[in-house]
Amino acid sequence: MKLIIDIPENVIEGAKSSPNYYPTYHFEKIWRAIANGTPYEERPRTVSREADRWIPVSEKLPNDLEPVNITWINHEPEPYYKEIKDKPFTATGVYFNGQWYWWSTLCTDTLAEYSNNFDDIIDKAIEVVAWKPLPEPYKKEGE
């Protein structure tokens, strides 16, 4: 069997910039694709109409391990946070195996490698109601 994998540019750049760079989430996707016999595809980050609007979670969920902006509501905050009850807030989260997590690169790598991360799991009292893709990173003009 011959396997050809197109390695995403950000993985190549990360490897060039740091000898310790190890994007486990990409390798996890590749191994899952091999195990399932399906082609591995890195979803390109392009600006689309979908990137400009909040997508209700009832309509569509993001890809596993894809960091996204989320709108969340805490329905049962601690008593000292009672003023935030049922008010929407935004943050960055990641969806994985049917569960939402507060996003960080460590969280994503831990989920990809171990399939769980109890430290960053979003509490059941918090409802994630919508999400949208992250914007493109800032680039200086002329880059």
VMD Tcl script that draws the C-alpha trace (Angstrom):
set ca {
  {0.00 0.00 0.00}
  {1.32 3.42 -0.95}
  {0.19 6.35 1.22}
  {0.64 9.92 0.09}
  {-0.07 12.61 2.64}
  {-0.14 16.31 1.92}
  {1.36 17.87 5.05}
  {-0.25 21.23 5.90}
  {2.02 24.27 5.51}
  {1.61 25.30 9.17}
  {2.99 21.92 10.29}
  {6.02 22.30 8.03}
  {6.63 25.88 9.24}
  {6.25 24.80 12.88}
  {8.78 22.01 12.38}
  {11.24 24.44 10.76}
  {10.92 27.00 13.54}
  {11.30 24.62 16.50}
  {12.93 21.20 16.73}
  {10.49 20.36 19.56}
  {7.37 21.20 17.53}
  {5.09 18.18 17.58}
  {1.56 18.87 16.32}
  {-0.06 15.72 17.69}
  {-3.52 16.74 16.55}
  {-2.42 16.44 12.90}
  {-0.82 13.05 13.49}
  {-3.95 11.87 15.30}
  {-6.06 12.84 12.26}
  {-3.66 11.04 9.93}
  {-3.66 7.84 12.00}
  {-7.46 7.88 12.26}
  {-7.71 8.28 8.49}
  {-5.37 5.33 7.97}
  {-7.27 3.17 10.46}
  {-10.62 4.04 8.89}
  {-9.33 3.70 5.34}
  {-10.43 7.24 4.50}
  {-8.30 9.98 2.97}
  {-6.83 12.56 5.31}
  {-7.74 16.10 4.44}
  {-6.70 19.24 6.25}
  {-9.56 21.69 6.12}
  {-8.27 24.91 4.56}
  {-8.84 28.08 6.57}
  {-10.67 30.30 4.15}
  {-12.94 33.20 4.82}
  {-16.49 32.34 3.92}
  {-19.97 33.47 4.76}
  {-19.97 30.85 7.50}
  {-16.95 32.57 9.11}
  {-18.95 35.79 9.38}
  {-21.84 34.40 11.40}
  {-22.51 32.51 14.59}
  {-23.57 28.94 13.86}
  {-26.04 27.45 16.37}
  {-24.80 24.10 17.72}
  {-28.23 22.70 16.91}
  {-27.52 23.44 13.23}
  {-23.95 22.20 12.91}
  {-20.93 21.31 15.06}
  {-17.30 22.12 14.23}
  {-14.78 19.46 13.27}
  {-13.21 17.62 16.19}
  {-10.14 19.41 17.59}
  {-10.78 22.58 15.57}
  {-10.49 25.63 17.83}
  {-13.48 27.94 17.37}
  {-15.01 30.96 19.05}
  {-17.99 29.95 21.16}
  {-20.93 31.66 22.81}
  {-21.66 30.05 26.17}
  {-24.18 30.51 28.96}
  {-23.74 29.42 32.58}
  {-27.11 28.28 33.91}
  {-25.86 27.34 37.40}
  {-22.94 29.57 38.45}
  {-21.47 29.54 41.93}
  {-23.35 31.91 44.30}
  {-20.59 34.52 44.15}
  {-21.06 34.66 40.35}
  {-24.85 34.93 40.43}
  {-24.80 38.06 38.22}
  {-23.59 36.00 35.23}
  {-26.42 33.46 35.42}
  {-28.04 32.92 32.00}
  {-26.02 35.71 30.33}
  {-24.11 34.92 27.12}
  {-20.32 35.23 26.99}
  {-17.70 34.39 24.37}
  {-14.50 32.37 24.58}
  {-12.51 29.93 22.50}
  {-13.41 26.28 22.71}
  {-12.81 22.98 20.99}
  {-15.29 20.18 20.35}
  {-14.10 16.57 20.64}
  {-15.98 13.27 20.79}
  {-19.30 14.86 21.73}
  {-17.93 17.18 24.44}
  {-16.85 20.84 24.58}
  {-13.53 21.94 26.13}
  {-11.96 25.33 26.90}
  {-9.33 25.65 24.19}
  {-5.57 25.85 24.55}
  {-2.82 24.23 22.51}
  {-2.11 21.94 25.47}
  {-5.79 20.96 25.61}
  {-5.87 20.11 21.90}
  {-2.66 18.07 22.07}
  {-3.84 16.22 25.20}
  {-7.17 15.36 23.57}
  {-5.46 14.18 20.39}
  {-2.98 12.01 22.26}
  {-5.07 10.65 25.15}
  {-8.69 11.24 23.97}
  {-9.56 13.01 27.24}
  {-8.69 16.13 29.19}
  {-10.52 16.46 32.47}
  {-8.88 19.79 33.36}
  {-10.39 21.71 30.42}
  {-13.78 20.04 30.01}
  {-16.66 22.52 30.01}
  {-18.95 21.96 32.99}
  {-22.43 20.54 32.38}
  {-23.99 23.72 33.84}
  {-22.50 25.66 30.93}
  {-24.31 25.50 27.63}
  {-22.45 26.21 24.40}
  {-25.12 27.70 22.13}
  {-23.19 28.78 19.03}
  {-19.75 28.84 17.43}
  {-17.86 30.46 14.58}
  {-14.47 29.78 12.98}
  {-11.50 31.70 14.29}
  {-10.42 34.65 12.17}
  {-7.18 34.51 10.23}
  {-4.15 35.64 12.28}
  {-2.92 39.19 11.85}
  {-0.34 39.70 9.12}
  {1.67 42.82 8.48}
  {0.97 44.46 5.15}
  {3.18 43.10 2.43}
  {3.64 39.67 3.99}
}
mol new
graphics top color blue
foreach p $ca { graphics top sphere $p radius 0.5 }
foreach p [lrange $ca 0 end-1] q [lrange $ca 1 end] { graphics top cylinder $p $q radius 0.2 }
display resetview
